[in-house]
Amino acid sequence: MDIQGTSGVAYTLQIKSAQMSNDMQKQEGQAVLQLLEAAAPAPAPTSGSAGSIINTYA
Protein backbone atom coordinates (compact mmCIF):
# COMPACT_ATOMS: atom_id res chain seq x y z
CA MET A 1 0.00 0.00 0.00
CA ASP A 2 1.45 3.35 -1.05
CA ILE A 3 0.50 5.73 1.74
CA GLN A 4 2.74 8.57 0.59
CA GLY A 5 1.18 8.62 -2.91
CA THR A 6 -2.30 8.72 -1.43
CA SER A 7 -1.48 11.62 0.86
CA GLY A 8 0.01 13.48 -2.11
CA VAL A 9 -3.26 13.09 -3.99
CA ALA A 10 -5.25 14.18 -0.96
CA TYR A 11 -3.00 17.23 -0.56
CA THR A 12 -3.44 18.11 -4.24
CA LEU A 13 -7.21 17.80 -3.92
CA GLN A 14 -7.20 20.04 -0.83
CA ILE A 15 -5.21 22.69 -2.70
CA LYS A 16 -7.56 22.53 -5.68
CA SER A 17 -10.59 22.73 -3.38
CA ALA A 18 -9.16 25.80 -1.63
CA GLN A 19 -8.46 27.47 -4.99
CA MET A 20 -11.98 26.79 -6.22
CA SER A 21 -13.43 28.12 -2.96
CA ASN A 22 -11.34 31.28 -3.26
CA ASP A 23 -12.45 31.80 -6.88
CA MET A 24 -16.08 31.34 -5.87
CA GLN A 25 -15.76 33.90 -3.06
CA LYS A 26 -14.25 36.41 -5.48
CA GLN A 27 -17.10 35.89 -7.95
CA GLU A 28 -19.72 36.28 -5.22
CA GLY A 29 -18.00 39.43 -3.95
CA GLN A 30 -18.02 40.95 -7.43
CA ALA A 31 -21.70 40.09 -7.82
CA VAL A 32 -22.52 41.76 -4.50
CA LEU A 33 -20.60 44.89 -5.49
CA GLN A 34 -22.48 45.05 -8.79
CA LEU A 35 -25.80 44.74 -6.98
CA LEU A 36 -24.86 47.47 -4.52
CA GLU A 37 -23.75 49.79 -7.29
CA ALA A 38 -26.95 49.15 -9.23
CA ALA A 39 -29.07 49.82 -6.14
CA ALA A 40 -27.30 53.06 -5.20
CA PRO A 41 -29.49 56.09 -5.84
CA ALA A 42 -28.36 58.56 -8.44
CA PRO A 43 -26.85 61.65 -6.87
CA ALA A 44 -29.29 64.53 -6.75
CA PRO A 45 -28.28 67.64 -8.61
CA THR A 46 -27.13 70.35 -6.29
CA SER A 47 -28.68 73.73 -6.66
CA GLY A 48 -28.35 76.63 -4.26
CA SER A 49 -31.92 77.85 -4.78
CA ALA A 50 -33.74 74.50 -4.54
CA GLY A 51 -34.45 74.86 -0.82
CA SER A 52 -36.03 78.28 -1.21
CA ILE A 53 -38.92 77.05 -3.38
CA ILE A 54 -39.85 74.04 -1.27
CA ASN A 55 -42.50 74.59 1.39
CA THR A 56 -41.13 72.90 4.49
CA TYR A 57 -43.98 74.11 6.71
CA ALA A 58 -47.10 72.06 6.17
PyMOL commands that set and color helices and strands:
alter all, ss='L'
color gray80, all
select helices_A, chain A and resi 3-39+50-52
alter helices_A, ss='H'
color red, helices_A
deselect
rebuild
show_as cartoon
